[in-house]
């Protein structure tokens, strides 16, 4: 589908127009916010962890279709994964899961991975401080 001169896959448009994971999470285990000054996108990712597994994930994203779609699909991808499995997800995995994306929008999947890693770091640091 063509949107503002960019060709997006049907799956990108589905995640953009009908995100299943959008919304603030009140009882999260880890949270991160990342932004890109150049494009103006801002992503906030929430994860809920139980027994070492990500049991829920949600997001708030201010940005373009690709930014919203990548954050939404990432939430789907990490649910049910262990922290270690989630850490191995790459921006290429997100792009593949979305059926491709214009190269100019690849930075959105990179931002989503950055948000994931920071949310995991936030979770791990709060876990280690609660055990101290």
C-alpha positions as CSV (number, residue, x, y, z in Angstrom):
1,X,0.0,0.0,0.0
2,X,1.3,3.4,-0.9
3,X,1.3,6.0,1.9
4,X,2.9,9.4,1.3
5,X,5.1,8.1,-1.4
6,X,6.3,5.0,0.5
7,X,5.3,1.5,-0.3
8,X,4.2,-0.4,2.9
9,X,3.3,-4.1,3.2
10,X,-0.2,-5.1,4.0
11,X,1.1,-6.3,7.4
12,X,2.7,-2.9,8.2
13,X,-0.6,-1.2,7.4
14,X,-2.6,-3.7,9.6
15,X,-0.3,-3.1,12.6
16,X,-0.4,0.7,12.0
17,X,-4.2,1.0,11.5
18,X,-5.2,-1.6,14.1
19,X,-2.5,-1.9,16.7
20,X,-3.4,-4.6,19.3
21,X,-0.8,-3.6,21.9
22,X,-1.2,0.1,22.1
23,X,-1.8,1.6,25.5
24,X,-0.1,2.5,28.7
25,X,0.6,-0.4,31.2
26,X,0.2,0.6,34.8
27,X,1.8,-2.5,36.5
28,X,4.8,-3.0,34.2
29,X,8.0,-4.7,35.2
30,X,10.2,-2.7,32.9
31,X,9.7,0.5,30.8
32,X,11.8,2.5,28.4
33,X,11.3,5.6,26.2
34,X,13.4,6.3,23.2
35,X,13.3,8.9,20.5
36,X,14.8,10.0,17.3
37,X,15.5,13.7,17.0
38,X,15.8,13.6,13.2
39,X,12.4,12.0,12.5
40,X,10.6,13.1,15.6
41,X,9.4,9.6,16.5
42,X,9.1,8.7,20.2
43,X,8.4,5.2,21.5
44,X,7.6,4.1,25.0
45,X,7.6,0.3,25.6
46,X,6.3,-1.5,28.6
47,X,7.0,-5.1,29.5
48,X,5.5,-7.3,32.3
49,X,7.8,-10.2,33.3
50,X,6.8,-13.2,35.4
51,X,9.1,-16.1,36.2
52,X,11.7,-14.9,33.7
53,X,9.2,-14.7,30.8
54,X,7.6,-11.6,29.2
55,X,3.9,-12.2,29.8
56,X,2.7,-8.9,28.4
57,X,3.9,-6.0,26.4
58,X,2.4,-2.7,25.3
59,X,3.5,0.6,23.8
60,X,2.7,4.3,23.3
61,X,4.3,5.6,20.1
62,X,4.2,9.0,18.6
63,X,5.4,8.7,15.1
64,X,4.9,7.5,11.5
65,X,3.2,4.3,10.3
66,X,6.4,2.4,10.4
67,X,7.2,3.5,14.0
68,X,3.7,2.4,15.2
69,X,3.8,-0.9,13.2
70,X,7.3,-1.9,14.4
71,X,6.4,-1.3,18.1
72,X,3.2,-3.2,17.8
73,X,4.7,-6.2,16.1
74,X,7.6,-6.2,18.5
75,X,5.1,-6.6,21.4
76,X,3.6,-9.6,19.6
77,X,7.0,-11.1,19.0
78,X,8.3,-10.8,22.6
79,X,5.2,-12.1,24.4
80,X,5.9,-15.6,25.9
81,X,9.6,-15.3,25.3
82,X,12.2,-15.4,28.1
83,X,14.3,-12.3,28.6
84,X,17.3,-14.0,26.9
85,X,15.2,-15.0,23.9
86,X,13.8,-11.4,23.6
87,X,17.3,-9.9,23.7
88,X,18.2,-11.9,20.6
89,X,15.5,-10.3,18.4
90,X,17.0,-8.0,15.8
91,X,15.7,-5.2,13.7
92,X,15.9,-7.5,10.7
93,X,13.6,-9.9,12.5
94,X,11.0,-7.1,12.9
95,X,11.3,-6.1,9.3
96,X,10.9,-9.7,8.1
97,X,7.9,-10.2,10.4
98,X,6.3,-7.1,8.9
99,X,6.9,-8.4,5.3
100,X,9.5,-5.8,4.6
101,X,9.7,-2.0,4.9
102,X,11.1,0.9,2.9
103,X,14.9,1.2,3.7
104,X,14.3,4.8,4.7
105,X,12.1,3.5,7.6
106,X,14.5,0.8,8.9
107,X,15.5,3.1,11.7
108,X,12.1,2.5,13.2
109,X,12.8,-1.1,13.8
110,X,16.2,-0.1,15.2
111,X,14.4,2.2,17.7
112,X,12.0,-0.6,18.7
113,X,15.0,-2.8,19.5
114,X,16.6,0.0,21.5
115,X,13.4,0.4,23.5
116,X,13.3,-3.3,24.1
117,X,16.8,-3.5,25.4
118,X,16.3,-0.5,27.6
119,X,13.0,-1.9,29.0
120,X,14.8,-5.1,29.8
121,X,17.7,-3.2,31.5
122,X,15.1,-1.2,33.5
123,X,13.5,-4.5,34.6
124,X,16.8,-6.2,35.4
125,X,18.0,-3.2,37.4
126,X,14.8,-3.0,39.4
127,X,15.0,-6.7,40.0
128,X,18.6,-6.6,41.3
129,X,17.8,-3.6,43.5
130,X,14.7,-5.3,45.0
131,X,16.9,-8.3,46.0
132,X,19.5,-6.1,47.7
